[in-house]
């Protein structure tokens, strides 16, 4: 399970991520169980949605590729508007374009306002509904007349001539994205944006538990793959040992008839989601105060001592 929180001057976003997975030999099916919240304080619009399923294909043999598929409902809790999206699953026999997404935006009074169409990896367009005609049969979907399509989202690729300089302090590589490099290597960089590529760069004055300080990750960023694997195994063994110790403490307390206080997250507190009514871990806002004071006394030692 993962709890996430991020904000800016214009928006606040948080979610609690959990999932189930099924391995079917040739592919891995991932079913997310999370709900994402997004609030725009200036307008008061509060959106929630669940992620669709993801299938990772060619697990054993062949080139790995992913497909996102399923139904997604985005709800605006201020206005009551709902967006229904359908991520069309890949089919060898289908004539649809790959990674197709279709959708409708429906108002609180159940009137279709927008028709959406596109793909989840390239672009989405929206057409405003200018007229709706209900067919004679009550079970039939209404016919809608739409206006000119408007581009509402377009994938922004890494700029061909941009320069990405990784932190020299950690002896990382400096990569120049010229046109030839861009065409040849963009796919190997997972088509990440410049921001996404820089997310693992070290930052000063962060908590000692910050994932950017994870030693195996730093070694991997420096291209020291063998050392990274060795440290990764040591970290995972430390995690297993910590979990076993907590389980033993809980068992001992139960045997002695004493209450056991389970581990609690440092920066999140378990509460009830006011929208869904489900249990959720909410950000306490205490991290920023501790960062300002550089007081990390509450942080556990989750990495290696050396």
N, C-alpha and C positions, 0 to 999 in steps of 0.2 A: 504494500500500500504506500502511496505517495501523496503528501499534502503539498499544495503549491499556492503561492501568493505572489502577485506582482502588481505594481501600480505606477502611474505617472500623473502628471498634472491634469490629464484629461479623462483617465479611465482607471478602473480597479478591476482586477481579474483574479479569481481564485477557483480552485477545484480540489477534490480529493480523488485520486486515481487508484482504481483497483481493476482487476481483470480476471477472466478465466481463459484457458487455452486448451485446445485439442489438437493432438498430433495425428495426422492421417497418412503417414508414410511419405507421400509426395509433397504434402503441404502442412502448414501450421495455421490453425484458425485462432485468432485472438478476438475475444469478445470483451470490450471495455464496459465497466460497470459504473463509471464516474458520471458526475454532473458538473458542468462548468458554469460559473457565474461571471457575468460581465456587466459592470455598472458604469454609466456615464453621468457623473455627479451634476454637470451643468444642466442636462435635460431631465435627469431622473429616470432615464430608461434603464431597465434592469432585465437583462436577457439570461436565459438558461438553455442549455442543450446537452445532449448526450452524444458521444462519438459513435460512429458506425463501426462495423466489424472490419478487421483487416486480415487478409489471407497472404501468408508468405509462401510463395510457390518455389518448387525445385529445391527443396531442403537437402536432398541427398545428392542428386545429379543435375547438372545443368546450371544455367545462369539464374541467380536469385532475382525474383521480381515480386512486387507486392500489388495487391488489389484491394481498394476500399469499397465496401458495398453494404447496402442496408438502408434503413429509413432513419432520418434525422428530423426532429421537431425542435425548432427554435421559438421560444416563447418570450414575448415582451410583456412583463408582468405589470408595467405601468399602463399600457394602452389596451392590452388584451389581444393584440395582433399575434398571429402565429404563422411561421414559415415552415411548410412541409417540403422536405428534400428527399429525393430518391437517388441514391448512389447505385447505378446499374452494375450488377455483377458481370465480370468478364465471362463470355461464352464463345467458344470456338466457332459455333454455328450462327452467332448473332451477326446481323448486318449493321448494328449500331456502332458508332465510333467508340473506341476504347475509353474507359474512365469517364463515361457519360454521367452527367448529373442533370436531373430535371426537378422542377419545384413550383410551388404556388405560395403566394403570400395572401393570407386570408385575414380580414378584419374581425373585430370583436363581434360584429353582427353577421358573421359568416358570409361576407361578400368577397369574391376573388378580386384582389387589387393589382397583383403583379404575377406574371408568368416568367419563370426562370429557366435558363437552359445553358449548358456548357459542359466543361470537363473539370475534374477536381485538380488536374495538374497543369492547366494552361490558362483558361479564362472562363468567366461567367458573364452572361448577358441577362438583362431584365427588360421585359416588355410591359408597359402599363396597359391595364385592361380598360378599354374605352366603351365597351358594350358587352352585355351578357344576355344570352338567349336560352331560356329553359326549354328543354324538349318536352314533348307530350308525356312521355314515360317518366314517372317520378324516380325510377331507378337509374335513369340515364344521367350522365354527367352533363352539365350545362355547356353550351358552346360559347366561347369568348372571342371577342374581337380585340386585337391588341394594336398598339401603336408601334413606332419604330424602335427596334432593339437598342438598348443603351449598355455600353460596356461598364460593368460595375466592379470587376476585378480582373487583373491581368498579372500573370506570374512575372516577377522582376528578376531577371537573371543577373549573375555577377557581371559588373561592367567589364568589357573586354580589355581595356587598357589600365584598369586600376592596379594599384600596388598593395599587396598585403604583407606587412612586416610583422612577423612574430617576435616575441620578446627575446632580445639578444642576450639578456642576463641569463636565460636558461638555455642558451646555445641552440635555439630553435632555428629552423631554416627560414630564409627570406625568399618569398616566391613572387615573381613578377608575372602578372596576367596579361601578356601580350596576345594578339589575335590568334596566333598559331597555337600557343599554349592553351588558350581558352577553348578552342574548338576540340583539341585533343584530350584535355584533362578535365573539362567541366563535369562530365559524367562521373569521373572518379572522385570528384569533390562533392558528390551527391547533389549537385546543382544548388549548393548552399549559397545564400546571400553573404555579402561581406560581413554583416552582423553575426550571422550564424557561425561563420568560420572563426570569428574572434572570441566566441563565448568561453572557450577554455583557457584564454590567456590569463596569467596570474594577475591578481590585484592586491595591493597592499592594504593592511589594516582590516582584513576580513576575519571572521571567526576561524579558529583552528580546525573546525569541523567542515569548513567550506570544501566542496568537492573538487575545486580547482587545485587544492593542496594535496589531493590524494597522490601518494608517491608513484604508484604504478601508472597513473594517468600522465603525470609529468614525464616519466621516462618514455612513455609511448609518444608523447608530443615531441620529444627530442630524438625520436627514431631508434631508441634502444629497446628493441622488441623483446629480446631474450631476457634482459634484466627486468623489463616490465612484467613479463609472465611470472618470473620468480617472485617478485614482490606481490603480485596479484594473488598468488597462491597463499602467501603468508598472511595477507590481509583477510582473505576468506577464512583461513583457519582461525584467526583471532576472533572473527565474527561468530564462528560456530562455537568457539570456547566460551565466549560471553553469553551466548544463548543457552548453552548447557548449564552454565553457572546459575543463571536466573531460574531455569527450570528446576534445578536442584534446590535452590532457596525456597521456591514456591512449594515444592514437595515436602521439604523439612518443616516449613511453617504449618502446612496442612496436617502433618503427622503430630505436631505438638499442639494442634488446636489453636494456633495463633493466626491472626489475619496477616495476609501478605499484600503489600502495596506494589502493584506492578509498575514497570517502567513507564514514565510519562515523557512525551516529547518536550524539548526545551523551549521551542518557539511557537508551539501550537497547543491548543487546549480543546479537548473533546467536548462537543456540545451538540445541540440539535439544529439542523438547518431550518430556518424559519419558512422557507419556501416549500421544501419537500417533506419536512418532518422527519428526515432520516438523520442518524448520527453522523457527525462530520467533525473534522479537526479544523478549527479556525485560527488564523494568525493572531497572536496576542499583541503585536506592535512593539514588543519589548526589545526586539533585536536591534532596532535603530538606536535606542537609548544606550544599550550596552556597547554598540559600535562607537558611538560618540565618546564614551568614557574609556573605550578599549578595555572593558571589563568582561573577560571571557571565563570567569571562574566557574560558571555553571556548565560549561561545555565538557562533555566526557572525552576521554582519549580514545578515539575510534581508529586512528592510524597507528603506524609502527613507531616505537620509541626511537629507533635509529633509522 
